[in-house]
Amino acid sequence: MNLSEPISSLPRTSSVTIKKFQSLEINTYLDLINYFPFRYEDYSIVSKINRLQPGETVTVEGVISQSKYQITRTGLKIQVFKLDDGTGEIELGFYNQPYLLRLLKKGMNISAAGIIEQYGKKLSIKPKEYEVNGKRVHTARIIPIYPEKKGLSSRTIREKMMFIESFPEEIFPEKIILFNNLMGEPTAYQQIHFPDSLESEKKARERLAFDELFTIQLSSRLVKKEWEKEKVTNKFILTGKNEKLINKFIESLPFKLTKAQHRVWKEISSDLKKDNPMNRFLQGEVGSGKTVVAALTCYLAYLNGYRSLLMAPTEILATQHYQTLVKLFKKFPVKIGLQTGSQKINGNDIVVGTHALVSKKFKLEKVGLVIVDEQHRFGVAQRAELKNKGITPHLLSMTATPIPRTVALTLYGELDLSIIDEMPPGRKRVKTFYVSKEKRQAGYQWMRSEILNHQSQIFIVCPLIEESEIETMKSVKAAKAEYENLKKIFPDFKIGLLHGKIKGKEKNKIMEDFNNRKTDILVATPVVEVGVDIPNATIMLIEGAERFGLAQLHQLRGRVGRGDKQSYCFLFSETDSLPVIERLRFFSQTSDGNKLAEEDLKIRGPGDIYGMKQHGFIELKIASFGDYALIDKTKKAVGYFDSHFSITNYRLLKKKVDNYQKGIVARD
């Protein structure tokens, strides 16, 4: 069997099922075996009926001796079968599955797995799984439970996995396998889907997680090596006249740079003097002053005769950056332009816009610097686009998303990391409170008094209804419903509504009205909140706070507290779940973004913390960003491999890295 064969060649599989697999981007057999279970049910104990005990989870095997149809007093339809294994009989009860009476006939050999229950003196089993003729795919073993998406059940996925007859070859040299005590790769694939024991499943998961983290880090190292071969058209000169003008710009700022900003600027300016293009990742809390550092970098490019592009993921954020830069360069002859779908303002020294700036339509000349905000991976495809235009610029990527340092170094090994770990002096901590449903009305009354007495402005953020990076109409309807509800609660205040489906010009008008205090309350979905900067907004109310991760709550909270007034964040929740309440209270007491990100990893596990919500983050299939020990192991293994082997000639591993990088290109 060739693992690159299309999934459409799966035996005994309908075209409907094939399409379901393809909608999950499972297009080949290799894709299929890389669709991993997230938990298991242990049905490996096969017991004789006369030895069964209540409460056991077992598999029973035997012959159907009787079948009947029952309706309970409440109208529940039950299909009842008696199973005889020669030592005794036991009843199997299926609920609302009438087709089973046609499928399971008297005299058939079947096996059923589930928990043994006792009613009076009789034992019965409510099967969680069953199968005919003792195939032992769904019973009599440890069975995998898969993420059930696009209408695919774990049962269907298990059946299709059984058709896989071969597994990927080993990709690592024996020394790495022995040193890290790893299971062989072919065995790991077999054991992750159909483990002989829970211990072997654990070893298989560790091996495949090792592969995933190793591939990410090796890929980053290869990208960095290629980047280091590049040469910039001209080095930037900082000395002499340029240094004096940079210092003059710093002195013109309405605030003093923090020590952290000075440190980061030193790291960036050092990069800009080199022959190789800068490839730096700048991380800092909301409000820590990343944009000022970006402005300094743009100014140095300008002084050296080069243009800068500043790209943001949304028009709102692009407009926000444009307005900030206009203020910062008010006394300097730097021409700033804005290029979005709905706005075009001429100015060619610094051009601000969305990622359309690197498209084929936009003419690029003398670009010496590209700054990318909140797209965490300016990818291979985008860099290639610039290179095709004859441009090899310096690159600065920025994010306000809290990322633990170890995770950042793993995800972005091709980038040099800078962190602004200090907030401007005098910035007041945003007071944060968890609000239970019983105190909701009191919260509204307090906000009313803040608007009346202090002319405060309020953000109210509604959660996305569905776990999706793309805002759905269902989410928009929920925001609209909350908007209508709030108009009843605050009839004497002006309320605005902002969501991702609103057109650019209208969106800008809504933000302008809010910024000019024509609106008291702005209801928004989280898709459009990134980059909104309204100094007079002092209250952030987050509806359905339990739906957000801690890192995202922290980003939302960062939208207030931008001015000199005391600001507040309220977490509204309808839940009674104690773990959720404790998590929200932990958030209320913690203002350090990295601590919150670390806690998110502990609480939410290896899921999509950096996948669904933040564009450009990598979604891990099986590894965990929280597994720091394994991250360290793979980092050392990459170092060893790079030192002792020719990466480009190592066929299997190179193919795996290439496939990984293709995935990044596709997402870019």
C-alpha positions as CSV (number, residue, x, y, z in Angstrom):
1,M,0.0,0.0,0.0
2,N,1.3,3.5,-0.9
3,L,0.5,6.0,1.8
4,S,0.3,8.8,-0.9
5,E,-2.7,7.0,-2.5
6,P,-5.9,9.1,-2.6
7,I,-8.5,8.5,0.1
8,S,-11.0,7.9,-2.7
9,S,-9.4,4.5,-3.2
10,L,-10.4,3.2,0.3
11,P,-12.2,-0.1,-0.1
12,R,-15.9,-0.4,0.7
13,T,-16.3,3.3,1.3
14,S,-19.1,5.4,-0.1
15,S,-18.6,8.7,-2.0
16,V,-20.4,10.5,0.8
17,T,-17.9,9.3,3.4
18,I,-15.0,10.1,1.1
19,K,-16.3,13.7,0.8
20,K,-16.5,13.9,4.6
21,F,-12.9,12.9,4.9
22,Q,-11.8,15.4,2.3
23,S,-13.7,18.2,4.0
24,L,-11.3,17.5,7.0
25,E,-8.3,17.8,4.6
26,I,-7.8,14.0,4.7
27,N,-7.0,13.4,1.1
28,T,-4.5,10.5,1.3
29,Y,-3.9,7.4,3.4
30,L,-1.0,9.3,5.1
31,D,-3.5,12.1,6.1
32,L,-5.8,9.4,7.5
33,I,-3.2,7.9,9.8
34,N,-2.3,11.3,11.0
35,Y,-5.8,11.9,12.2
36,F,-5.2,10.9,15.8
37,P,-7.5,9.7,18.6
38,F,-8.0,12.1,21.5
39,R,-9.0,9.3,24.0
40,Y,-9.6,5.6,24.4
41,E,-12.2,3.1,25.8
42,D,-10.8,-0.1,27.2
43,Y,-12.9,-3.0,26.2
44,S,-10.0,-5.5,26.2
45,I,-11.4,-7.7,29.0
46,V,-13.5,-10.5,27.4
47,S,-15.6,-12.2,30.1
48,K,-17.9,-15.2,30.2
49,I,-21.5,-14.3,31.1
50,N,-21.6,-16.5,34.2
51,R,-18.6,-14.5,35.6
52,L,-19.9,-11.0,35.0
53,Q,-20.1,-8.5,37.9
54,P,-22.1,-5.2,38.1
55,G,-20.0,-2.2,37.3
56,E,-17.5,-4.0,35.1
57,T,-16.5,-2.6,31.7
58,V,-16.2,-5.7,29.5
59,T,-16.8,-7.3,26.2
60,V,-19.2,-10.3,26.0
61,E,-19.3,-12.6,23.0
62,G,-22.1,-15.1,22.1
63,V,-25.0,-16.0,19.9
64,I,-28.3,-14.0,19.7
65,S,-31.0,-16.3,21.1
66,Q,-33.9,-13.8,21.1
67,S,-34.8,-10.3,20.0
68,K,-37.8,-8.1,20.8
69,Y,-39.0,-4.5,20.7
70,Q,-40.2,-2.6,23.8
71,I,-41.7,0.8,24.5
72,T,-41.4,2.2,28.0
73,R,-44.1,4.2,29.8
74,T,-42.3,7.4,28.8
75,G,-42.4,6.4,25.1
76,L,-38.7,5.3,24.9
77,K,-38.2,2.7,22.2
78,I,-35.8,-0.1,23.2
79,Q,-34.4,-2.9,21.0
80,V,-33.7,-5.9,23.3
81,F,-31.5,-8.9,22.4
82,K,-30.6,-11.9,24.5
83,L,-27.0,-13.1,24.1
84,D,-26.0,-16.7,25.0
85,D,-22.4,-17.8,25.3
86,G,-23.0,-21.3,26.7
87,T,-22.4,-20.2,30.3
88,G,-25.5,-18.1,30.6
89,E,-27.6,-15.4,29.0
90,I,-27.6,-11.6,29.3
91,E,-29.8,-8.9,27.8
92,L,-28.5,-6.2,25.5
93,G,-30.6,-3.0,25.4
94,F,-30.2,-0.5,22.5
95,Y,-32.2,2.8,22.6
96,N,-34.0,4.2,19.5
97,Q,-32.1,2.1,17.0
98,P,-34.9,0.1,15.3
99,Y,-32.7,-0.8,12.3
100,L,-30.8,-3.2,14.6
101,L,-33.8,-5.5,14.6
102,R,-33.2,-6.0,10.8
103,L,-29.5,-6.1,11.1
104,L,-29.0,-8.4,14.1
105,K,-30.8,-11.8,13.6
106,K,-31.3,-14.8,15.8
107,G,-28.4,-17.2,15.6
108,M,-25.8,-14.5,14.7
109,N,-22.5,-14.4,16.5
110,I,-21.9,-10.9,18.0
111,S,-19.8,-9.2,20.6
112,A,-20.9,-6.2,22.7
113,A,-18.9,-3.9,24.9
114,G,-20.2,-1.7,27.8
115,I,-20.8,-1.5,31.5
116,I,-22.6,-4.3,33.3
117,E,-25.7,-3.2,35.1
118,Q,-28.0,-5.0,37.5
119,Y,-31.8,-4.7,37.7
120,G,-33.2,-6.9,40.5
121,K,-31.5,-10.3,40.0
122,K,-30.9,-9.8,36.3
123,L,-27.8,-8.5,34.7
124,S,-27.9,-6.5,31.5
125,I,-25.5,-4.5,29.3
126,K,-26.2,-1.2,27.6
127,P,-23.7,-1.6,24.7
128,K,-21.5,1.3,23.8
129,E,-20.1,-0.7,20.9
130,Y,-21.0,-4.0,19.2
131,E,-19.9,-5.9,16.1
132,V,-20.9,-9.1,14.2
133,N,-18.8,-12.2,13.6
134,G,-16.0,-11.4,16.1
135,K,-14.0,-8.9,13.9
136,R,-12.7,-7.2,17.1
137,V,-12.4,-3.7,15.6
138,H,-14.8,-2.0,18.0
139,T,-14.8,-4.5,20.9
140,A,-12.5,-6.9,22.8
141,R,-9.6,-4.4,22.7
142,I,-8.7,-0.8,23.6
143,I,-10.5,1.2,21.0
144,P,-9.7,4.8,19.8
145,I,-12.1,7.7,20.1
146,Y,-11.6,10.3,17.4
147,P,-12.7,13.9,17.1
148,E,-16.1,13.4,15.4
149,K,-16.3,16.2,12.9
150,K,-18.2,16.7,9.6
151,G,-20.6,13.8,10.5
152,L,-17.8,11.2,10.8
153,S,-18.2,8.8,13.7
154,S,-15.4,7.2,15.6
155,R,-16.8,3.8,14.5
156,T,-16.5,4.8,10.8
157,I,-13.0,6.2,11.2
158,R,-11.9,3.0,13.1
159,E,-13.2,0.8,10.3
160,K,-11.3,2.8,7.6
161,M,-8.1,2.8,9.7
162,M,-8.2,-1.0,9.6
163,F,-7.6,-0.9,5.8
164,I,-4.2,0.7,6.4
165,E,-1.6,-2.1,5.9
166,S,1.6,-0.2,6.0
167,F,3.0,2.7,8.0
168,P,5.7,5.3,7.5
169,E,9.3,4.2,7.6
170,E,11.6,5.2,10.4
171,I,13.0,8.7,9.9
172,F,15.5,9.0,12.7
173,P,19.0,7.4,13.1
174,E,19.2,4.7,15.8
175,K,21.3,7.0,18.0
176,I,18.5,9.5,18.4
177,I,15.9,6.8,19.0
178,L,18.0,5.0,21.7
179,F,19.1,8.3,23.4
180,N,15.5,9.5,23.7
181,N,14.0,6.1,24.5
182,L,11.6,6.4,21.5
183,M,9.3,3.8,20.1
184,G,9.9,3.0,16.4
185,E,7.9,5.1,14.0
186,P,5.9,2.3,12.2
187,T,5.1,0.7,15.6
188,A,4.0,4.2,17.0
189,Y,1.5,4.7,14.2
190,Q,0.1,1.2,14.7
191,Q,-0.1,1.6,18.5
192,I,-1.7,5.1,18.5
193,H,-4.7,3.8,16.6
194,F,-5.0,0.3,18.0
195,P,-2.8,0.0,21.1
196,D,-2.0,-3.3,22.8
197,S,-2.0,-1.5,26.1
198,L,-2.5,2.0,27.5
199,E,1.2,2.0,28.3
200,S,2.1,1.4,24.6
201,E,-0.4,4.1,23.6
202,K,1.5,6.5,25.8
203,K,4.8,5.6,24.3
204,A,3.3,5.9,20.8
205,R,1.9,9.4,21.6
206,E,5.3,10.5,22.9
207,R,7.1,9.3,19.8
208,L,4.7,11.0,17.4
209,A,4.6,14.2,19.5
210,F,8.5,14.1,19.3
211,D,8.2,13.9,15.5
212,E,5.9,16.8,15.4
213,L,7.9,19.1,17.6
214,F,11.2,18.0,16.0
215,T,9.8,18.8,12.5
216,I,8.7,22.3,13.5
217,Q,12.0,23.1,15.0
218,L,14.1,21.5,12.2
219,S,12.0,23.4,9.7
220,S,12.6,26.7,11.6
221,R,16.3,25.9,11.6
222,L,16.3,25.3,7.8
223,V,14.4,28.5,7.2
224,K,16.8,30.4,9.4
225,K,19.8,29.0,7.5
226,E,18.3,30.1,4.2
227,W,17.5,33.5,5.6
228,E,21.1,33.9,6.7
229,K,22.3,33.4,3.1
230,E,20.2,36.4,2.0
231,K,21.8,39.7,1.5
232,V,20.1,43.1,2.0
233,T,20.4,45.6,-0.8
234,N,22.1,48.1,1.6
235,K,22.9,48.0,5.3
236,F,21.1,50.7,7.3
237,I,23.5,53.4,8.7
238,L,22.7,54.6,12.3
239,T,25.9,56.6,13.1
240,G,26.6,60.3,12.6
241,K,23.7,62.4,11.3
242,N,21.2,59.5,11.4
243,E,21.9,58.8,15.0
244,K,21.3,62.5,15.9
245,L,18.0,62.5,14.0
246,I,16.9,59.3,15.7
247,N,17.7,60.8,19.1
248,K,15.8,63.9,18.1
249,F,12.7,61.7,17.3
250,I,13.0,59.9,20.6
251,E,13.2,63.3,22.4
252,S,10.1,64.5,20.6
253,L,7.9,61.7,22.0
254,P,5.3,62.8,24.5
255,F,6.7,60.2,26.9
256,K,10.0,58.6,27.9
257,L,10.9,55.2,26.4
258,T,11.0,52.4,29.0
259,K,14.2,50.5,29.7
260,A,12.6,47.5,27.9
261,Q,11.9,49.7,24.8
262,H,15.5,51.0,24.8
263,R,16.8,47.4,25.1
264,V,14.6,46.2,22.2
265,W,15.6,49.1,20.0
266,K,19.2,48.3,20.6
267,E,18.6,44.7,19.5
268,I,16.7,45.8,16.4
269,S,19.2,48.6,15.4
270,S,22.0,46.1,15.8
271,D,20.3,43.8,13.3
272,L,19.7,46.6,10.8
273,K,23.4,47.3,10.5
274,K,24.2,43.8,9.2
275,D,24.4,42.4,5.7
276,N,21.8,39.8,6.4
277,P,18.2,40.9,6.6
278,M,16.7,41.2,10.1
279,N,14.1,38.5,10.9
280,R,13.0,39.5,14.4
281,F,9.9,38.6,16.5
282,L,8.8,41.4,18.9
283,Q,6.4,40.4,21.7
284,G,4.9,42.8,24.2
285,E,1.8,43.3,26.2
286,V,-1.0,45.5,24.8
287,G,0.0,49.1,25.6
288,S,3.7,48.2,26.2
289,G,4.8,50.4,23.3
290,K,5.5,48.1,20.4
291,T,4.2,50.7,17.8
292,V,6.7,53.3,19.0
293,V,9.6,50.8,18.5
294,A,8.1,50.1,15.0
295,A,8.0,53.8,14.3
296,L,11.7,54.1,15.2
297,T,12.6,51.3,12.9
298,C,10.6,52.9,10.1
299,Y,12.3,56.2,10.7
300,L,15.7,54.6,10.4
301,A,14.6,53.0,7.1
302,Y,13.5,56.5,5.9
303,L,16.8,58.1,6.9
304,N,18.6,55.5,4.8
305,G,16.4,56.2,1.8
306,Y,14.0,53.2,2.0
307,R,10.3,52.7,2.3
308,S,8.6,50.7,5.0
309,L,5.4,48.6,4.9
310,L,3.4,48.1,8.0
311,M,0.8,45.3,7.6
312,A,-2.0,44.5,9.9
313,P,-4.7,41.7,9.8
314,T,-7.7,44.0,9.8
315,E,-8.6,47.4,8.3
316,I,-9.4,48.7,11.8
317,L,-6.0,47.9,13.1
318,A,-4.3,49.3,9.9
319,T,-6.2,52.5,10.3
320,Q,-5.3,52.6,14.0
321,H,-1.6,52.3,13.2
322,Y,-1.9,54.9,10.5
323,Q,-3.4,57.4,12.9
324,T,-0.7,56.6,15.6
325,L,2.1,57.1,13.1
326,V,0.7,60.4,11.8
327,K,0.7,61.7,15.4
328,L,4.3,60.4,16.1
329,F,5.7,62.0,12.9
330,K,3.7,65.2,13.1
331,K,6.9,67.3,13.3
332,F,9.0,65.2,10.8
333,P,8.9,65.2,7.0
334,V,7.9,61.5,6.8
335,K,5.0,60.9,4.4
336,I,2.6,58.2,5.6
337,G,0.1,56.4,3.4
338,L,-2.8,54.1,4.1
339,Q,-3.9,51.4,1.7
340,T,-6.9,49.2,2.6
341,G,-10.0,47.9,0.8
342,S,-12.0,51.0,1.7
343,Q,-9.4,53.7,2.1
344,K,-6.4,55.0,0.1
345,I,-4.3,57.9,1.5
346,N,-1.2,58.8,-0.5
347,G,2.2,58.8,1.2
348,N,5.1,56.7,0.2
349,D,7.7,56.7,3.0
350,I,5.7,54.5,5.3
351,V,2.7,52.6,3.8
352,V,0.2,51.1,6.3
353,G,-2.3,48.5,5.1
354,T,-3.5,44.9,5.3
355,H,-1.6,41.9,3.9
356,A,-2.8,43.0,0.4
357,L,0.3,45.2,0.4
358,V,2.4,42.3,-0.8
359,S,-0.1,41.3,-3.5
360,K,0.8,41.4,-7.2
361,K,-1.4,44.5,-7.8
362,F,0.5,46.7,-5.3
363,K,3.7,48.2,-6.8
364,L,6.7,48.0,-4.5
365,E,9.8,50.0,-4.9
366,K,12.8,50.6,-2.6
367,V,11.1,48.7,0.3
368,G,13.8,48.2,2.9
369,L,11.6,47.2,5.9
370,V,8.4,45.1,6.4
371,I,6.6,45.1,9.7
372,V,3.9,42.5,10.3
373,D,1.5,43.0,13.2
374,E,-0.5,40.2,14.7
375,Q,0.1,37.7,12.0
376,H,2.5,35.5,13.8
377,R,4.1,33.9,10.8
378,F,5.0,36.0,7.8
379,G,5.4,33.0,5.7
380,V,7.5,31.5,3.0
381,A,4.9,32.4,0.3
382,Q,4.8,36.1,1.2
383,R,8.6,36.3,1.4
384,A,8.8,34.7,-2.0
385,E,6.4,37.3,-3.4
386,L,8.7,40.1,-2.2
387,K,11.8,38.2,-3.5
388,N,10.1,37.9,-7.0
389,K,9.9,41.7,-7.0
390,G,13.6,41.9,-6.3
391,I,13.1,42.9,-2.7
392,T,15.0,41.5,0.3
393,P,13.8,43.6,3.2
394,H,14.4,43.6,6.9
395,L,11.4,41.9,8.7
396,L,9.9,42.7,12.1
397,S,6.9,40.6,13.3
398,M,5.0,41.9,16.3
399,T,2.4,40.4,18.6
400,A,0.5,41.4,21.8
401,T,-0.6,37.8,22.3
402,P,1.1,36.4,25.5
403,I,3.2,33.5,24.5
404,P,5.4,31.6,27.0
405,R,9.1,32.1,26.0
406,T,9.7,28.3,25.5
407,V,6.7,28.1,23.2
408,A,7.8,31.2,21.3
409,L,11.3,29.8,20.7
410,T,9.7,26.5,19.5
411,L,7.2,28.1,17.2
412,Y,9.5,30.8,15.8
413,G,13.0,29.2,15.9
414,E,13.8,31.0,12.6
415,L,13.2,34.4,14.2
416,D,15.3,36.3,16.8
417,L,13.1,37.0,19.8
418,S,12.7,40.4,21.5
419,I,10.4,41.0,24.5
420,I,9.1,44.3,25.9
421,D,8.5,43.1,29.4
422,E,7.8,46.4,31.0
423,M,4.8,48.7,30.9
424,P,5.0,52.5,30.7
425,P,5.3,54.2,34.1
426,G,2.0,55.5,35.6
427,R,-0.1,52.9,33.7
428,K,-2.9,51.9,36.1
429,R,-3.7,48.2,36.5
430,V,-7.1,47.4,35.1
431,K,-9.3,46.2,38.0
432,T,-11.0,43.0,37.0
433,F,-14.1,41.3,38.5
434,Y,-15.9,38.1,37.9
435,V,-19.7,38.8,37.9
436,S,-22.1,36.0,38.6
437,K,-25.6,36.0,37.0
438,E,-27.1,37.1,40.3
439,K,-25.1,40.3,40.3
440,R,-25.5,41.2,36.6
441,Q,-28.2,43.9,37.2
442,A,-26.1,45.6,39.9
443,G,-23.2,45.6,37.4
444,Y,-25.4,47.4,34.8
445,Q,-26.4,50.0,37.4
446,W,-22.8,50.7,38.3
447,M,-21.9,51.2,34.6
448,R,-24.8,53.6,34.2
449,S,-23.5,55.8,37.0
450,E,-20.0,55.7,35.5
451,I,-21.3,57.0,32.2
452,L,-23.4,59.7,33.9
453,N,-20.8,60.8,36.4
454,H,-17.5,60.3,34.6
455,Q,-18.5,60.3,30.9
456,S,-17.0,56.8,30.7
457,Q,-17.2,54.7,27.5
458,I,-17.8,51.0,27.5
459,F,-16.8,48.1,25.3
460,I,-19.2,45.1,25.5
461,V,-17.7,42.0,23.7
462,C,-19.9,39.1,22.8
463,P,-18.2,35.7,22.2
464,L,-18.1,33.8,19.0
465,I,-20.9,31.2,19.1
466,E,-18.9,28.6,17.1
467,E,-15.2,27.6,17.5
468,S,-14.1,29.2,14.3
469,E,-11.5,31.7,13.2
470,I,-14.1,33.0,10.7
471,E,-17.0,35.0,12.1
472,T,-20.2,33.3,11.3
473,M,-23.6,34.8,10.7
474,K,-24.8,33.0,13.8
475,S,-22.2,34.9,15.9
476,V,-23.3,38.2,14.2
477,K,-26.9,37.5,15.1
478,A,-25.9,36.9,18.7
479,A,-24.1,40.2,18.8
480,K,-27.2,41.9,17.2
481,A,-29.5,40.3,19.8
482,E,-27.3,41.6,22.6
483,Y,-27.2,45.0,21.0
484,E,-31.1,45.1,21.0
485,N,-31.2,43.9,24.6
486,L,-28.8,46.6,25.8
487,K,-30.8,49.3,24.1
488,K,-33.6,48.3,26.5
489,I,-31.2,48.2,29.5
490,F,-29.6,51.6,28.6
491,P,-32.4,53.4,26.7
492,D,-31.0,56.9,27.4
493,F,-27.4,56.1,26.0
494,K,-26.1,55.9,22.5
495,I,-25.1,52.3,21.6
496,G,-23.0,51.2,18.6
497,L,-22.6,47.7,17.0
498,L,-19.4,46.5,15.4
499,H,-18.8,43.1,13.8
500,G,-16.8,41.5,11.0
501,K,-19.6,41.6,8.4
502,I,-19.9,45.4,8.4
503,K,-18.3,47.0,5.4
504,G,-15.1,49.0,5.7
505,K,-16.4,52.6,5.4
506,E,-19.3,51.9,7.8
507,K,-16.9,50.2,10.2
508,N,-14.6,53.2,10.2
509,K,-17.6,55.6,10.8
510,I,-18.7,53.5,13.9
511,M,-15.1,53.6,15.3
512,E,-14.9,57.3,14.6
513,D,-18.1,58.0,16.4
514,F,-17.0,56.0,19.4
515,N,-13.6,57.7,19.4
516,N,-15.3,61.1,19.3
517,R,-17.6,60.2,22.2
518,K,-20.8,60.3,20.0
519,T,-21.4,56.7,21.2
520,D,-21.4,55.7,24.9
521,I,-21.4,51.9,24.5
522,L,-19.9,49.8,21.7
523,V,-21.1,46.2,21.3
524,A,-18.6,44.1,19.3
525,T,-17.5,40.6,18.5
526,P,-13.9,39.6,19.3
527,V,-13.0,39.2,15.6
528,V,-12.8,43.0,15.2
529,E,-11.4,44.0,18.6
530,V,-7.7,43.6,17.8
531,G,-6.1,47.0,17.7
532,V,-9.0,49.2,18.9
533,D,-7.5,52.0,20.9
534,I,-9.9,54.4,22.6
535,P,-8.2,56.2,25.5
536,N,-11.5,57.3,27.0
537,A,-12.9,53.8,27.1
538,T,-12.5,52.7,30.7
539,I,-14.8,49.7,31.0
540,M,-14.6,46.3,29.2
541,L,-17.6,44.0,29.7
542,I,-17.0,40.5,28.4
543,E,-20.2,38.4,27.9
544,G,-19.8,34.6,28.1
545,A,-16.3,35.0,29.5
546,E,-16.1,31.3,30.1
547,R,-15.9,30.8,26.3
548,F,-12.6,32.6,26.0
549,G,-9.1,31.4,26.8
550,L,-7.1,33.3,29.4
551,A,-4.8,34.8,26.8
552,Q,-7.7,36.1,24.7
553,L,-9.4,37.5,27.8
554,H,-6.1,39.3,28.5
555,Q,-6.1,40.8,25.0
556,L,-9.6,42.0,25.4
557,R,-8.8,43.5,28.7
558,G,-5.9,45.4,27.1
559,R,-8.4,47.5,25.1
560,V,-9.1,49.6,28.2
561,G,-6.7,51.3,30.5
562,R,-5.0,53.2,27.7
563,G,-5.5,56.6,29.2
564,D,-4.8,58.0,32.7
565,K,-8.2,57.1,34.2
566,Q,-8.8,54.0,36.4
567,S,-10.2,51.2,34.1
568,Y,-12.3,48.1,34.8
569,C,-12.9,44.7,33.2
570,F,-16.1,42.7,34.1
571,L,-16.4,39.0,33.3
572,F,-20.1,38.2,32.8
573,S,-20.9,34.5,32.9
574,E,-24.0,32.3,33.3
575,T,-22.1,29.2,34.3
576,D,-22.3,27.5,37.7
577,S,-19.2,25.3,37.0
578,L,-16.8,25.7,39.9
579,P,-13.6,25.0,37.7
580,V,-14.7,27.7,35.3
581,I,-15.5,30.2,38.1
582,E,-12.0,29.5,39.6
583,R,-10.4,30.0,36.3
584,L,-12.1,33.4,35.8
585,R,-11.2,34.4,39.3
586,F,-7.6,33.5,38.7
587,F,-7.7,35.8,35.6
588,S,-9.2,38.6,37.8
589,Q,-6.2,38.4,40.1
590,T,-3.5,38.1,37.5
591,S,-2.3,40.8,35.2
592,D,0.9,39.1,33.8
593,G,0.1,37.9,30.3
594,N,2.8,35.2,30.2
595,K,1.5,33.7,33.5
596,L,-2.0,33.6,32.0
597,A,-0.7,31.9,28.9
598,E,1.2,29.3,31.0
599,E,-2.0,28.6,33.0
600,D,-4.0,28.3,29.7
601,L,-1.7,25.6,28.6
602,K,-2.1,23.7,31.9
603,I,-5.9,24.0,31.9
604,R,-6.7,23.6,28.3
605,G,-4.1,21.1,27.3
606,P,-2.5,20.6,23.9
607,G,-5.6,21.8,21.9
608,D,-5.9,24.8,19.8
609,I,-4.8,27.6,22.2
610,Y,-2.6,29.1,19.5
611,G,-4.5,27.6,16.6
612,M,-8.1,28.8,16.1
613,K,-8.1,32.2,17.5
614,Q,-4.8,33.7,16.4
615,H,-4.0,33.8,12.7
616,G,-0.6,32.3,11.8
617,F,-0.2,30.1,14.9
618,I,0.5,26.4,14.3
619,E,-2.2,23.9,15.3
620,L,-0.5,20.8,16.8
621,K,-2.1,17.4,15.9
622,I,-0.7,15.4,18.8
623,A,2.1,17.3,20.7
624,S,1.5,19.9,23.4
625,F,3.1,23.3,23.7
626,G,2.9,22.7,27.4
627,D,5.3,19.7,27.3
628,Y,8.4,21.7,28.0
629,A,10.5,18.5,28.7
630,L,9.7,17.1,25.2
631,I,10.3,20.5,23.6
632,D,13.8,20.5,25.2
633,K,14.5,17.0,24.0
634,T,13.5,17.8,20.4
635,K,15.6,21.0,20.4
636,K,18.7,19.0,21.5
637,A,17.9,16.3,18.9
638,V,17.7,18.9,16.1
639,G,21.1,20.3,17.2
640,Y,22.6,16.8,17.1
641,F,21.0,16.0,13.8
642,D,22.2,19.2,12.2
643,S,25.7,18.5,13.4
644,H,26.0,14.9,12.4
645,F,23.9,14.4,9.3
646,S,23.3,16.1,6.0
647,I,19.7,17.2,6.4
648,T,19.1,17.8,2.7
649,N,20.2,14.3,1.8
650,Y,18.2,12.6,4.5
651,R,15.3,11.7,2.3
652,L,12.4,10.7,4.6
653,L,13.0,13.5,7.1
654,K,13.4,16.1,4.4
655,K,10.1,15.0,2.9
656,K,8.4,15.4,6.3
657,V,9.9,18.9,6.7
658,D,8.9,19.8,3.2
659,N,5.3,18.7,3.8
660,Y,5.2,20.7,7.0
661,Q,6.5,23.9,5.2
662,K,4.0,23.4,2.4
663,G,1.3,23.4,5.2
664,I,2.6,26.8,6.4
665,V,2.6,28.1,2.8
666,A,-1.0,27.0,2.4
667,R,-2.0,28.8,5.5
668,D,-0.1,31.9,4.5
